[in-house]
Amino acid sequence: MPVKAMDLFDAYQKSALPKDQGFLISSFFSASTAYARYEVVSYSNVKSIYPNEGGLTFQTDGKKLYILVEPSNYHQKGTEPFVRDSSDQIPHRFSELELYNCKNQAKVYYSKEVVMSYGSFTIMRPTGINFSFVFYALPDVKESLTLFFEKTFNKEAGLPLADCKKIASAVTASVVTKMGFTATEA
C-alpha cells in the first residue's frame, strides 16, 4: 500500500517529496487558547526544494488556502483576520472567508478562493505541537484529506465531532476543486 501522507521534513530527509504534485498542510496552534490556523498549499512541477534557516523553500507556484478555528472566547473575534496579531493572522478579510458556526460556539473560517504564490514559497519548520504534512496526489487523496481534517479539528482544535465531519467535507471539497493543478497550469 502506498504512503498517503508523511511529515514534511521527514519526507524531505528521505527524498520522498513528490515533485510532480502534492498537498502540504501546516498547523499553527495558539499556546494559550484553542485558536488554530491551518495553511494548505498545493503545488506541481517543482524545480527544486532546498532548506533554509527556518524551513523548506519550494521553487514552483503554489495555491494556498487558509483555515481559522476561532474559539467562542477569542479576544480578537471582531478584528479582520488580515490585521490581527502576526501569530493569528491570515491574508483575508471576513468577506473573503466561508464561515461555519459550531455547536460549541466556535467558528471555523476558510478561504473562498485560493491565494496564488508565484515562483516560490517557504514552509516553516513547525515548533511545539504544530505540524507540517505532505499528502501525495493519489486517487484517494480526497478521503485522506477529509479524514485528516476531521481528526485534527476534533483532537487538536477541540471542535465537536459532528461539526468536524461537516467542516472537513466542505474544506476538502474546496481543496480538491480549487487547488488541483490541471495539465495547462502545470
VMD Tcl script that builds the backbone (N, CA, C; Angstrom):
set m [mol new atoms 558]
animate dup $m
set s [atomselect $m all]
$s set {name element resname resid chain x y z} {
  {N N MET 1 A 0.844 -1.178 0.000}
  {CA C MET 1 A 0.000 0.000 0.000}
  {C C MET 1 A 0.892 1.246 0.000}
  {N N PRO 2 A 0.634 2.194 -0.882}
  {CA C PRO 2 A 1.472 3.392 -0.947}
  {C C PRO 2 A 1.237 4.295 0.262}
  {N N VAL 3 A 2.254 5.062 0.614}
  {CA C VAL 3 A 2.150 6.039 1.694}
  {C C VAL 3 A 1.251 7.173 1.209}
  {N N LYS 4 A 0.253 7.550 2.030}
  {CA C LYS 4 A -0.692 8.595 1.642}
  {C C LYS 4 A -0.250 9.972 2.115}
  {N N ALA 5 A 0.424 10.003 3.272}
  {CA C ALA 5 A 0.878 11.267 3.848}
  {C C ALA 5 A 2.100 10.992 4.713}
  {N N MET 6 A 2.874 12.048 4.940}
  {CA C MET 6 A 4.090 11.903 5.727}
  {C C MET 6 A 4.459 13.267 6.302}
  {N N ASP 7 A 5.145 13.272 7.426}
  {CA C ASP 7 A 5.675 14.514 7.953}
  {C C ASP 7 A 6.549 15.156 6.868}
  {N N LEU 8 A 6.334 16.426 6.597}
  {CA C LEU 8 A 7.022 17.111 5.501}
  {C C LEU 8 A 8.540 17.046 5.627}
  {N N PHE 9 A 9.060 17.310 6.798}
  {CA C PHE 9 A 10.512 17.370 6.954}
  {C C PHE 9 A 11.142 15.978 6.960}
  {N N ASP 10 A 10.401 14.965 7.437}
  {CA C ASP 10 A 10.865 13.575 7.309}
  {C C ASP 10 A 10.904 13.174 5.837}
  {N N ALA 11 A 9.871 13.546 5.098}
  {CA C ALA 11 A 9.819 13.216 3.667}
  {C C ALA 11 A 10.992 13.870 2.933}
  {N N TYR 12 A 11.323 15.111 3.301}
  {CA C TYR 12 A 12.461 15.774 2.666}
  {C C TYR 12 A 13.758 15.024 2.972}
  {N N GLN 13 A 13.963 14.659 4.236}
  {CA C GLN 13 A 15.185 13.936 4.634}
  {C C GLN 13 A 15.317 12.596 3.915}
  {N N LYS 14 A 14.181 11.958 3.637}
  {CA C LYS 14 A 14.178 10.643 2.982}
  {C C LYS 14 A 14.077 10.752 1.465}
  {N N SER 15 A 14.155 11.968 0.935}
  {CA C SER 15 A 13.995 12.214 -0.509}
  {C C SER 15 A 12.690 11.614 -1.032}
  {N N ALA 16 A 11.625 11.785 -0.251}
  {CA C ALA 16 A 10.331 11.206 -0.608}
  {C C ALA 16 A 9.279 12.268 -0.920}
  {N N LEU 17 A 9.712 13.510 -1.165}
  {CA C LEU 17 A 8.746 14.549 -1.520}
  {C C LEU 17 A 8.365 14.430 -2.986}
  {N N PRO 18 A 7.072 14.449 -3.293}
  {CA C PRO 18 A 6.670 14.400 -4.694}
  {C C PRO 18 A 7.021 15.705 -5.398}
  {N N LYS 19 A 7.602 15.596 -6.575}
  {CA C LYS 19 A 7.956 16.804 -7.330}
  {C C LYS 19 A 6.884 17.141 -8.367}
  {N N ASP 20 A 6.084 16.138 -8.754}
  {CA C ASP 20 A 5.068 16.392 -9.774}
  {C C ASP 20 A 3.854 17.111 -9.198}
  {N N GLN 21 A 3.330 16.663 -8.044}
  {CA C GLN 21 A 2.193 17.327 -7.419}
  {C C GLN 21 A 2.035 16.824 -5.996}
  {N N GLY 22 A 1.627 17.723 -5.096}
  {CA C GLY 22 A 1.385 17.351 -3.709}
  {C C GLY 22 A 0.595 18.421 -2.997}
  {N N PHE 23 A 0.140 18.066 -1.804}
  {CA C PHE 23 A -0.593 18.993 -0.946}
  {C C PHE 23 A 0.145 19.068 0.380}
  {N N LEU 24 A 0.413 20.274 0.858}
  {CA C LEU 24 A 1.102 20.491 2.119}
  {C C LEU 24 A 0.115 21.120 3.099}
  {N N ILE 25 A 0.079 20.589 4.310}
  {CA C ILE 25 A -0.793 21.159 5.339}
  {C C ILE 25 A 0.060 21.458 6.558}
  {N N SER 26 A 0.030 22.720 6.980}
  {CA C SER 26 A 0.749 23.149 8.179}
  {C C SER 26 A -0.253 23.692 9.178}
  {N N SER 27 A 0.007 23.437 10.452}
  {CA C SER 27 A -0.865 23.946 11.509}
  {C C SER 27 A -0.080 24.889 12.406}
  {N N PHE 28 A -0.815 25.816 12.998}
  {CA C PHE 28 A -0.237 26.768 13.936}
  {C C PHE 28 A -1.249 26.942 15.071}
  {N N PHE 29 A -0.978 26.300 16.205}
  {CA C PHE 29 A -1.887 26.332 17.349}
  {C C PHE 29 A -1.423 27.364 18.361}
  {N N SER 30 A -2.371 28.067 18.945}
  {CA C SER 30 A -2.067 29.033 19.994}
  {C C SER 30 A -1.666 28.279 21.257}
  {N N ALA 31 A -0.685 28.803 21.963}
  {CA C ALA 31 A -0.235 28.171 23.208}
  {C C ALA 31 A -1.208 28.421 24.357}
  {N N SER 32 A -2.003 29.491 24.270}
  {CA C SER 32 A -2.855 29.862 25.402}
  {C C SER 32 A -4.353 29.681 25.180}
  {N N THR 33 A -4.787 29.456 23.930}
  {CA C THR 33 A -6.221 29.283 23.654}
  {C C THR 33 A -6.403 28.140 22.651}
  {N N ALA 34 A -7.656 27.880 22.286}
  {CA C ALA 34 A -7.951 26.853 21.290}
  {C C ALA 34 A -7.903 27.419 19.862}
  {N N TYR 35 A -7.375 28.626 19.702}
  {CA C TYR 35 A -7.262 29.251 18.381}
  {C C TYR 35 A -6.253 28.473 17.535}
  {N N ALA 36 A -6.604 28.233 16.271}
  {CA C ALA 36 A -5.695 27.500 15.383}
  {C C ALA 36 A -5.783 28.062 13.975}
  {N N ARG 37 A -4.634 28.056 13.296}
  {CA C ARG 37 A -4.553 28.419 11.877}
  {C C ARG 37 A -4.006 27.218 11.123}
  {N N TYR 38 A -4.535 27.000 9.944}
  {CA C TYR 38 A -4.008 25.969 9.053}
  {C C TYR 38 A -3.712 26.640 7.720}
  {N N GLU 39 A -2.656 26.176 7.086}
  {CA C GLU 39 A -2.315 26.645 5.752}
  {C C GLU 39 A -2.190 25.412 4.868}
  {N N VAL 40 A -2.976 25.376 3.798}
  {CA C VAL 40 A -2.940 24.273 2.846}
  {C C VAL 40 A -2.329 24.813 1.561}
  {N N VAL 41 A -1.316 24.127 1.044}
  {CA C VAL 41 A -0.652 24.565 -0.182}
  {C C VAL 41 A -0.633 23.399 -1.163}
  {N N SER 42 A -1.083 23.638 -2.383}
  {CA C SER 42 A -0.920 22.628 -3.434}
  {C C SER 42 A 0.148 23.146 -4.397}
  {N N TYR 43 A 0.881 22.219 -4.955}
  {CA C TYR 43 A 1.958 22.599 -5.865}
  {C C TYR 43 A 2.106 21.521 -6.936}
  {N N SER 44 A 2.808 21.881 -8.006}
  {CA C SER 44 A 3.140 20.910 -9.055}
  {C C SER 44 A 4.417 21.361 -9.754}
  {N N ASN 45 A 5.062 20.406 -10.415}
  {CA C ASN 45 A 6.272 20.666 -11.212}
  {C C ASN 45 A 7.334 21.488 -10.479}
  {N N VAL 46 A 7.831 20.938 -9.389}
  {CA C VAL 46 A 8.856 21.601 -8.588}
  {C C VAL 46 A 10.182 21.636 -9.340}
  {N N LYS 47 A 10.800 22.798 -9.383}
  {CA C LYS 47 A 12.129 22.930 -9.984}
  {C C LYS 47 A 13.188 22.495 -8.978}
  {N N SER 48 A 13.028 22.931 -7.718}
  {CA C SER 48 A 13.940 22.499 -6.662}
  {C C SER 48 A 13.292 22.724 -5.301}
  {N N ILE 49 A 13.804 21.992 -4.327}
  {CA C ILE 49 A 13.396 22.141 -2.933}
  {C C ILE 49 A 14.690 22.229 -2.132}
  {N N TYR 50 A 14.791 23.258 -1.307}
  {CA C TYR 50 A 16.015 23.383 -0.521}
  {C C TYR 50 A 15.696 23.934 0.870}
  {N N PRO 51 A 16.500 23.503 1.846}
  {CA C PRO 51 A 16.287 24.000 3.210}
  {C C PRO 51 A 16.834 25.414 3.358}
  {N N ASN 52 A 16.217 26.180 4.243}
  {CA C ASN 52 A 16.744 27.481 4.627}
  {C C ASN 52 A 16.733 27.543 6.142}
  {N N GLU 53 A 17.009 28.690 6.717}
  {CA C GLU 53 A 17.134 28.804 8.172}
  {C C GLU 53 A 15.909 28.302 8.926}
  {N N GLY 54 A 14.718 28.589 8.417}
  {CA C GLY 54 A 13.513 28.256 9.175}
  {C C GLY 54 A 12.628 27.176 8.600}
  {N N GLY 55 A 12.965 26.652 7.412}
  {CA C GLY 55 A 12.069 25.669 6.815}
  {C C GLY 55 A 12.563 25.157 5.480}
  {N N LEU 56 A 11.594 24.880 4.579}
  {CA C LEU 56 A 11.894 24.382 3.233}
  {C C LEU 56 A 11.314 25.340 2.206}
  {N N THR 57 A 12.100 25.682 1.204}
  {CA C THR 57 A 11.630 26.523 0.112}
  {C C THR 57 A 11.406 25.665 -1.119}
  {N N PHE 58 A 10.236 25.819 -1.719}
  {CA C PHE 58 A 9.854 25.109 -2.943}
  {C C PHE 58 A 9.911 26.114 -4.081}
  {N N GLN 59 A 10.696 25.826 -5.111}
  {CA C GLN 59 A 10.733 26.699 -6.280}
  {C C GLN 59 A 9.698 26.190 -7.276}
  {N N THR 60 A 8.512 26.725 -7.145}
  {CA C THR 60 A 7.385 26.425 -8.012}
  {C C THR 60 A 6.231 27.321 -7.591}
  {N N ASP 61 A 5.177 27.360 -8.375}
  {CA C ASP 61 A 3.977 28.088 -7.980}
  {C C ASP 61 A 3.224 27.263 -6.942}
  {N N GLY 62 A 2.499 27.941 -6.086}
  {CA C GLY 62 A 1.687 27.260 -5.082}
  {C C GLY 62 A 0.343 27.937 -4.945}
  {N N LYS 63 A -0.673 27.139 -4.681}
  {CA C LYS 63 A -2.006 27.656 -4.388}
  {C C LYS 63 A -2.241 27.460 -2.905}
  {N N LYS 64 A -2.631 28.546 -2.209}
  {CA C LYS 64 A -2.785 28.482 -0.758}
  {C C LYS 64 A -4.239 28.705 -0.346}
  {N N LEU 65 A -4.647 27.921 0.637}
  {CA C LEU 65 A -5.965 28.051 1.248}
  {C C LEU 65 A -5.737 28.109 2.756}
  {N N TYR 66 A -6.421 29.043 3.415}
  {CA C TYR 66 A -6.235 29.245 4.844}
  {C C TYR 66 A -7.481 28.844 5.616}
  {N N ILE 67 A -7.266 28.328 6.823}
  {CA C ILE 67 A -8.354 27.917 7.706}
  {C C ILE 67 A -8.074 28.511 9.083}
  {N N LEU 68 A -9.104 29.088 9.702}
  {CA C LEU 68 A -9.015 29.581 11.075}
  {C C LEU 68 A -10.027 28.832 11.929}
  {N N VAL 69 A -9.606 28.405 13.108}
  {CA C VAL 69 A -10.513 27.847 14.101}
  {C C VAL 69 A -10.476 28.817 15.271}
  {N N GLU 70 A -11.624 29.436 15.515}
  {CA C GLU 70 A -11.716 30.513 16.488}
  {C C GLU 70 A -12.634 30.085 17.639}
  {N N PRO 71 A -12.102 29.908 18.852}
  {CA C PRO 71 A -12.957 29.537 19.982}
  {C C PRO 71 A -13.921 30.669 20.326}
  {N N SER 72 A -14.992 30.343 21.034}
  {CA C SER 72 A -16.016 31.347 21.354}
  {C C SER 72 A -15.470 32.502 22.191}
  {N N ASN 73 A -14.435 32.262 22.979}
  {CA C ASN 73 A -13.888 33.324 23.841}
  {C C ASN 73 A -12.670 34.020 23.225}
  {N N TYR 74 A -12.471 33.896 21.929}
  {CA C TYR 74 A -11.323 34.526 21.285}
  {C C TYR 74 A -11.416 36.048 21.413}
  {N N HIS 75 A -10.376 36.690 21.878}
  {CA C HIS 75 A -10.386 38.110 22.208}
  {C C HIS 75 A -10.382 39.064 21.012}
  {N N GLN 76 A -10.019 38.592 19.804}
  {CA C GLN 76 A -9.986 39.474 18.634}
  {C C GLN 76 A -11.031 39.091 17.581}
  {N N LYS 77 A -12.124 38.467 18.011}
  {CA C LYS 77 A -13.093 37.945 17.039}
  {C C LYS 77 A -13.708 39.015 16.133}
  {N N GLY 78 A -13.726 40.259 16.551}
  {CA C GLY 78 A -14.263 41.324 15.703}
  {C C GLY 78 A -13.226 41.949 14.782}
  {N N THR 79 A -11.972 41.557 14.929}
  {CA C THR 79 A -10.881 42.121 14.132}
  {C C THR 79 A -10.689 41.321 12.848}
  {N N GLU 80 A -10.607 42.018 11.726}
  {CA C GLU 80 A -10.387 41.341 10.439}
  {C C GLU 80 A -9.134 40.468 10.533}
  {N N PRO 81 A -9.182 39.246 9.980}
  {CA C PRO 81 A -8.036 38.334 10.093}
  {C C PRO 81 A -6.717 38.865 9.527}
  {N N PHE 82 A -6.763 39.725 8.540}
  {CA C PHE 82 A -5.515 40.208 7.935}
  {C C PHE 82 A -4.803 41.261 8.781}
  {N N VAL 83 A -5.460 41.809 9.816}
  {CA C VAL 83 A -4.821 42.805 10.676}
  {C C VAL 83 A -4.648 42.321 12.120}
  {N N ARG 84 A -4.874 41.067 12.374}
  {CA C ARG 84 A -4.681 40.517 13.720}
  {C C ARG 84 A -3.194 40.427 14.037}
  {N N ASP 85 A -2.899 40.095 15.294}
  {CA C ASP 85 A -1.506 39.853 15.682}
  {C C ASP 85 A -0.896 38.858 14.708}
  {N N SER 86 A 0.391 38.981 14.431}
  {CA C SER 86 A 1.032 38.153 13.401}
  {C C SER 86 A 0.843 36.657 13.633}
  {N N SER 87 A 0.808 36.216 14.886}
  {CA C SER 87 A 0.636 34.785 15.153}
  {C C SER 87 A -0.781 34.293 14.868}
  {N N ASP 88 A -1.745 35.202 14.727}
  {CA C ASP 88 A -3.151 34.844 14.480}
  {C C ASP 88 A -3.625 35.268 13.085}
  {N N GLN 89 A -2.753 35.768 12.278}
  {CA C GLN 89 A -3.102 36.437 11.033}
  {C C GLN 89 A -3.152 35.501 9.824}
  {N N ILE 90 A -4.099 35.776 8.926}
  {CA C ILE 90 A -4.117 35.191 7.587}
  {C C ILE 90 A -4.422 36.328 6.609}
  {N N PRO 91 A -4.073 36.196 5.330}
  {CA C PRO 91 A -4.239 37.319 4.390}
  {C C PRO 91 A -5.652 37.430 3.798}
  {N N HIS 92 A -6.665 37.485 4.665}
  {CA C HIS 92 A -8.056 37.587 4.211}
  {C C HIS 92 A -8.872 38.511 5.104}
  {N N ARG 93 A -9.918 39.070 4.498}
  {CA C ARG 93 A -10.971 39.777 5.233}
  {C C ARG 93 A -12.089 38.767 5.496}
  {N N PHE 94 A -13.006 39.091 6.409}
  {CA C PHE 94 A -14.137 38.202 6.674}
  {C C PHE 94 A -14.942 37.929 5.400}
  {N N SER 95 A -15.085 38.938 4.543}
  {CA C SER 95 A -15.865 38.787 3.312}
  {C C SER 95 A -15.236 37.807 2.324}
  {N N GLU 96 A -13.971 37.456 2.528}
  {CA C GLU 96 A -13.262 36.523 1.651}
  {C C GLU 96 A -13.216 35.109 2.227}
  {N N LEU 97 A -13.978 34.893 3.313}
  {CA C LEU 97 A -13.940 33.613 4.012}
  {C C LEU 97 A -15.321 32.989 4.117}
  {N N GLU 98 A -15.367 31.673 4.008}
  {CA C GLU 98 A -16.583 30.912 4.326}
  {C C GLU 98 A -16.611 30.787 5.844}
  {N N LEU 99 A -17.821 30.742 6.428}
  {CA C LEU 99 A -17.964 30.645 7.873}
  {C C LEU 99 A -18.807 29.435 8.239}
  {N N TYR 100 A -18.349 28.698 9.232}
  {CA C TYR 100 A -19.127 27.595 9.804}
  {C C TYR 100 A -19.201 27.821 11.310}
  {N N ASN 101 A -20.421 27.887 11.872}
  {CA C ASN 101 A -20.624 28.040 13.305}
  {C C ASN 101 A -20.829 26.666 13.931}
  {N N CYS 102 A -20.003 26.332 14.911}
  {CA C CYS 102 A -20.069 25.031 15.579}
  {C C CYS 102 A -21.050 25.059 16.750}
  {N N LYS 103 A -21.446 23.867 17.174}
  {CA C LYS 103 A -22.378 23.735 18.297}
  {C C LYS 103 A -21.797 24.286 19.592}
  {N N ASN 104 A -20.478 24.262 19.758}
  {CA C ASN 104 A -19.848 24.785 20.970}
  {C C ASN 104 A -19.523 26.274 20.857}
  {N N GLN 105 A -20.115 26.961 19.899}
  {CA C GLN 105 A -19.966 28.395 19.650}
  {C C GLN 105 A -18.629 28.778 19.019}
  {N N ALA 106 A -17.798 27.810 18.709}
  {CA C ALA 106 A -16.563 28.097 17.967}
  {C C ALA 106 A -16.927 28.417 16.522}
  {N N LYS 107 A -16.053 29.126 15.851}
  {CA C LYS 107 A -16.252 29.460 14.440}
  {C C LYS 107 A -15.078 28.920 13.636}
  {N N VAL 108 A -15.376 28.417 12.453}
  {CA C VAL 108 A -14.337 27.974 11.540}
  {C C VAL 108 A -14.493 28.786 10.259}
  {N N TYR 109 A -13.412 29.426 9.859}
  {CA C TYR 109 A -13.378 30.201 8.621}
  {C C TYR 109 A -12.400 29.523 7.666}
  {N N TYR 110 A -12.727 29.532 6.375}
  {CA C TYR 110 A -11.761 29.061 5.383}
  {C C TYR 110 A -11.919 29.855 4.100}
  {N N SER 111 A -10.837 29.948 3.354}
  {CA C SER 111 A -10.765 30.784 2.153}
  {C C SER 111 A -11.842 30.422 1.138}
  {N N LYS 112 A -12.512 31.450 0.602}
  {CA C LYS 112 A -13.443 31.224 -0.505}
  {C C LYS 112 A -12.666 30.952 -1.786}
  {N N GLU 113 A -11.557 31.658 -1.952}
  {CA C GLU 113 A -10.699 31.499 -3.132}
  {C C GLU 113 A -9.260 31.288 -2.681}
  {N N VAL 114 A -8.495 30.600 -3.496}
  {CA C VAL 114 A -7.091 30.358 -3.158}
  {C C VAL 114 A -6.259 31.610 -3.415}
  {N N VAL 115 A -5.133 31.672 -2.735}
  {CA C VAL 115 A -4.155 32.743 -2.924}
  {C C VAL 115 A -2.989 32.126 -3.693}
  {N N MET 116 A -2.623 32.724 -4.818}
  {CA C MET 116 A -1.507 32.201 -5.613}
  {C C MET 116 A -0.178 32.728 -5.074}
  {N N SER 117 A 0.773 31.833 -5.043}
  {CA C SER 117 A 2.142 32.186 -4.694}
  {C C SER 117 A 2.973 31.859 -5.929}
  {N N TYR 118 A 3.497 32.884 -6.595}
  {CA C TYR 118 A 4.211 32.676 -7.851}
  {C C TYR 118 A 5.711 32.565 -7.628}
  {N N GLY 119 A 6.326 31.596 -8.275}
  {CA C GLY 119 A 7.784 31.463 -8.256}
  {C C GLY 119 A 8.319 30.572 -7.168}
  {N N SER 120 A 7.955 30.865 -5.906}
  {CA C SER 120 A 8.424 30.032 -4.794}
  {C C SER 120 A 7.598 30.318 -3.548}
  {N N PHE 121 A 7.676 29.413 -2.609}
  {CA C PHE 121 A 7.057 29.599 -1.303}
  {C C PHE 121 A 7.864 28.802 -0.293}
  {N N THR 122 A 7.762 29.196 0.966}
  {CA C THR 122 A 8.506 28.530 2.037}
  {C C THR 122 A 7.532 27.985 3.075}
  {N N ILE 123 A 7.777 26.763 3.506}
  {CA C ILE 123 A 7.032 26.153 4.605}
  {C C ILE 123 A 7.959 26.172 5.815}
  {N N MET 124 A 7.525 26.843 6.875}
  {CA C MET 124 A 8.354 26.980 8.069}
  {C C MET 124 A 8.357 25.674 8.864}
  {N N ARG 125 A 9.490 25.375 9.482}
  {CA C ARG 125 A 9.608 24.181 10.327}
  {C C ARG 125 A 8.690 24.360 11.538}
  {N N PRO 126 A 7.832 23.377 11.800}
  {CA C PRO 126 A 6.907 23.508 12.929}
  {C C PRO 126 A 7.625 23.419 14.279}
  {N N THR 127 A 7.068 24.114 15.250}
  {CA C THR 127 A 7.590 24.057 16.611}
  {C C THR 127 A 6.454 23.665 17.553}
  {N N GLY 128 A 6.792 23.141 18.716}
  {CA C GLY 128 A 5.776 22.754 19.695}
  {C C GLY 128 A 4.847 21.690 19.143}
  {N N ILE 129 A 3.542 21.903 19.295}
  {CA C ILE 129 A 2.557 20.919 18.824}
  {C C ILE 129 A 2.145 21.141 17.368}
  {N N ASN 130 A 2.714 22.134 16.728}
  {CA C ASN 130 A 2.399 22.396 15.322}
  {C C ASN 130 A 2.965 21.280 14.444}
  {N N PHE 131 A 2.468 21.182 13.216}
  {CA C PHE 131 A 2.938 20.142 12.314}
  {C C PHE 131 A 2.867 20.604 10.873}
  {N N SER 132 A 3.601 19.906 10.005}
  {CA C SER 132 A 3.537 20.095 8.551}
  {C C SER 132 A 3.572 18.716 7.916}
  {N N PHE 133 A 2.569 18.424 7.108}
  {CA C PHE 133 A 2.475 17.142 6.423}
  {C C PHE 133 A 2.425 17.351 4.918}
  {N N VAL 134 A 2.917 16.363 4.196}
  {CA C VAL 134 A 2.741 16.320 2.751}
  {C C VAL 134 A 1.762 15.193 2.456}
  {N N PHE 135 A 0.774 15.471 1.616}
  {CA C PHE 135 A -0.179 14.470 1.145}
  {C C PHE 135 A 0.117 14.211 -0.325}
  {N N TYR 136 A 0.273 12.953 -0.651}
  {CA C TYR 136 A 0.586 12.561 -2.018}
  {C C TYR 136 A -0.683 12.591 -2.865}
  {N N ALA 137 A -0.558 13.026 -4.108}
  {CA C ALA 137 A -1.694 13.155 -5.023}
  {C C ALA 137 A -2.075 11.780 -5.570}
  {N N LEU 138 A -2.645 10.956 -4.699}
  {CA C LEU 138 A -3.102 9.616 -5.067}
  {C C LEU 138 A -4.592 9.668 -5.392}
  {N N PRO 139 A -5.133 8.629 -6.000}
  {CA C PRO 139 A -6.557 8.640 -6.334}
  {C C PRO 139 A -7.483 8.850 -5.126}
  {N N ASP 140 A -7.065 8.436 -3.930}
  {CA C ASP 140 A -7.913 8.596 -2.747}
  {C C ASP 140 A -7.493 9.766 -1.860}
  {N N VAL 141 A -6.831 10.774 -2.431}
  {CA C VAL 141 A -6.364 11.916 -1.641}
  {C C VAL 141 A -7.535 12.654 -0.996}
  {N N LYS 142 A -8.678 12.697 -1.648}
  {CA C LYS 142 A -9.844 13.383 -1.080}
  {C C LYS 142 A -10.249 12.731 0.243}
  {N N GLU 143 A -10.301 11.411 0.281}
  {CA C GLU 143 A -10.669 10.697 1.504}
  {C C GLU 143 A -9.607 10.896 2.588}
  {N N SER 144 A -8.336 10.878 2.191}
  {CA C SER 144 A -7.242 11.074 3.152}
  {C C SER 144 A -7.307 12.465 3.778}
  {N N LEU 145 A -7.540 13.487 2.963}
  {CA C LEU 145 A -7.635 14.856 3.471}
  {C C LEU 145 A -8.838 15.025 4.384}
  {N N THR 146 A -9.977 14.469 3.997}
  {CA C THR 146 A -11.190 14.578 4.814}
  {C C THR 146 A -10.972 13.960 6.188}
  {N N LEU 147 A -10.415 12.758 6.218}
  {CA C LEU 147 A -10.161 12.083 7.487}
  {C C LEU 147 A -9.159 12.874 8.332}
  {N N PHE 148 A -8.124 13.396 7.694}
  {CA C PHE 148 A -7.124 14.190 8.405}
  {C C PHE 148 A -7.764 15.420 9.050}
  {N N PHE 149 A -8.516 16.198 8.279}
  {CA C PHE 149 A -9.149 17.404 8.825}
  {C C PHE 149 A -10.133 17.047 9.933}
  {N N GLU 150 A -10.920 16.023 9.716}
  {CA C GLU 150 A -11.894 15.602 10.720}
  {C C GLU 150 A -11.199 15.305 12.059}
  {N N LYS 151 A -10.127 14.547 12.010}
  {CA C LYS 151 A -9.425 14.164 13.248}
  {C C LYS 151 A -8.706 15.339 13.894}
  {N N THR 152 A -8.018 16.142 13.114}
  {CA C THR 152 A -7.264 17.243 13.714}
  {C C THR 152 A -8.190 18.349 14.231}
  {N N PHE 153 A -9.290 18.627 13.532}
  {CA C PHE 153 A -10.246 19.614 14.038}
  {C C PHE 153 A -10.819 19.147 15.378}
  {N N ASN 154 A -11.064 17.851 15.505}
  {CA C ASN 154 A -11.632 17.300 16.732}
  {C C ASN 154 A -10.597 17.188 17.840}
  {N N LYS 155 A -9.486 16.534 17.574}
  {CA C LYS 155 A -8.490 16.247 18.623}
  {C C LYS 155 A -7.644 17.453 18.997}
  {N N GLU 156 A -7.106 18.161 18.016}
  {CA C GLU 156 A -6.219 19.290 18.312}
  {C C GLU 156 A -6.961 20.605 18.518}
  {N N ALA 157 A -8.009 20.855 17.733}
  {CA C ALA 157 A -8.705 22.139 17.832}
  {C C ALA 157 A -9.916 22.080 18.761}
  {N N GLY 158 A -10.294 20.886 19.221}
  {CA C GLY 158 A -11.361 20.757 20.208}
  {C C GLY 158 A -12.767 21.026 19.721}
  {N N LEU 159 A -13.039 20.790 18.431}
  {CA C LEU 159 A -14.377 21.007 17.900}
  {C C LEU 159 A -15.215 19.733 18.051}
  {N N PRO 160 A -16.542 19.871 18.185}
  {CA C PRO 160 A -17.406 18.689 18.275}
  {C C PRO 160 A -17.288 17.822 17.018}
  {N N LEU 161 A -17.290 16.502 17.206}
  {CA C LEU 161 A -17.078 15.573 16.097}
  {C C LEU 161 A -18.108 15.740 14.976}
  {N N ALA 162 A -19.370 15.951 15.325}
  {CA C ALA 162 A -20.403 16.128 14.284}
  {C C ALA 162 A -20.081 17.332 13.405}
  {N N ASP 163 A -19.617 18.417 14.014}
  {CA C ASP 163 A -19.223 19.606 13.249}
  {C C ASP 163 A -17.975 19.317 12.416}
  {N N CYS 164 A -17.044 18.573 13.001}
  {CA C CYS 164 A -15.790 18.257 12.300}
  {C C CYS 164 A -16.056 17.518 10.997}
  {N N LYS 165 A -16.983 16.594 11.001}
  {CA C LYS 165 A -17.313 15.832 9.795}
  {C C LYS 165 A -17.813 16.765 8.689}
  {N N LYS 166 A -18.691 17.693 9.035}
  {CA C LYS 166 A -19.233 18.635 8.047}
  {C C LYS 166 A -18.153 19.596 7.538}
  {N N ILE 167 A -17.397 20.151 8.467}
  {CA C ILE 167 A -16.356 21.113 8.086}
  {C C ILE 167 A -15.283 20.435 7.241}
  {N N ALA 168 A -14.860 19.238 7.649}
  {CA C ALA 168 A -13.813 18.521 6.908}
  {C C ALA 168 A -14.258 18.250 5.479}
  {N N SER 169 A -15.510 17.855 5.293}
  {CA C SER 169 A -16.021 17.604 3.934}
  {C C SER 169 A -16.034 18.879 3.102}
  {N N ALA 170 A -16.471 19.985 3.706}
  {CA C ALA 170 A -16.536 21.258 2.972}
  {C C ALA 170 A -15.141 21.768 2.609}
  {N N VAL 171 A -14.220 21.702 3.564}
  {CA C VAL 171 A -12.860 22.180 3.307}
  {C C VAL 171 A -12.190 21.312 2.247}
  {N N THR 172 A -12.334 19.999 2.356}
  {CA C THR 172 A -11.713 19.102 1.381}
  {C C THR 172 A -12.287 19.324 -0.006}
  {N N ALA 173 A -13.590 19.520 -0.109}
  {CA C ALA 173 A -14.200 19.792 -1.420}
  {C C ALA 173 A -13.596 21.055 -2.024}
  {N N SER 174 A -13.370 22.063 -1.204}
  {CA C SER 174 A -12.759 23.300 -1.686}
  {C C SER 174 A -11.315 23.055 -2.120}
  {N N VAL 175 A -10.570 22.287 -1.337}
  {CA C VAL 175 A -9.180 21.968 -1.683}
  {C C VAL 175 A -9.123 21.237 -3.017}
  {N N VAL 176 A -9.954 20.224 -3.173}
  {CA C VAL 176 A -9.909 19.397 -4.383}
  {C C VAL 176 A -10.345 20.186 -5.620}
  {N N THR 177 A -11.393 20.988 -5.501}
  {CA C THR 177 A -11.892 21.709 -6.682}
  {C C THR 177 A -11.071 22.945 -7.027}
  {N N LYS 178 A -10.525 23.633 -6.017}
  {CA C LYS 178 A -9.831 24.900 -6.275}
  {C C LYS 178 A -8.310 24.784 -6.292}
  {N N MET 179 A -7.772 23.692 -5.756}
  {CA C MET 179 A -6.331 23.645 -5.575}
  {C C MET 179 A -5.616 22.608 -6.423}
  {N N GLY 180 A -6.336 21.819 -7.174}
  {CA C GLY 180 A -5.682 20.862 -8.055}
  {C C GLY 180 A -5.060 21.600 -9.216}
  {N N PHE 181 A -4.018 21.056 -9.775}
  {CA C PHE 181 A -3.382 21.648 -10.943}
  {C C PHE 181 A -3.792 20.842 -12.176}
  {N N THR 182 A -4.205 21.542 -13.208}
  {CA C THR 182 A -4.552 20.859 -14.459}
  {C C THR 182 A -3.314 20.835 -15.367}
  {N N ALA 183 A -3.395 20.088 -16.409}
  {CA C ALA 183 A -2.249 19.962 -17.324}
  {C C ALA 183 A -1.847 21.308 -17.912}
  {N N THR 184 A -2.801 22.229 -18.108}
  {CA C THR 184 A -2.452 23.526 -18.685}
  {C C THR 184 A -1.756 24.435 -17.680}
  {N N GLU 185 A -1.999 24.225 -16.377}
  {CA C GLU 185 A -1.343 25.046 -15.366}
  {C C GLU 185 A 0.033 24.526 -15.029}
  {N N ALA 186 A 0.206 23.240 -15.096}
  {CA C ALA 186 A 1.449 22.607 -14.627}
  {C C ALA 186 A 2.618 22.902 -15.519}
}
mol reanalyze $m
mol bondsrecalc $m
mol representation Tube
mol addrep $m
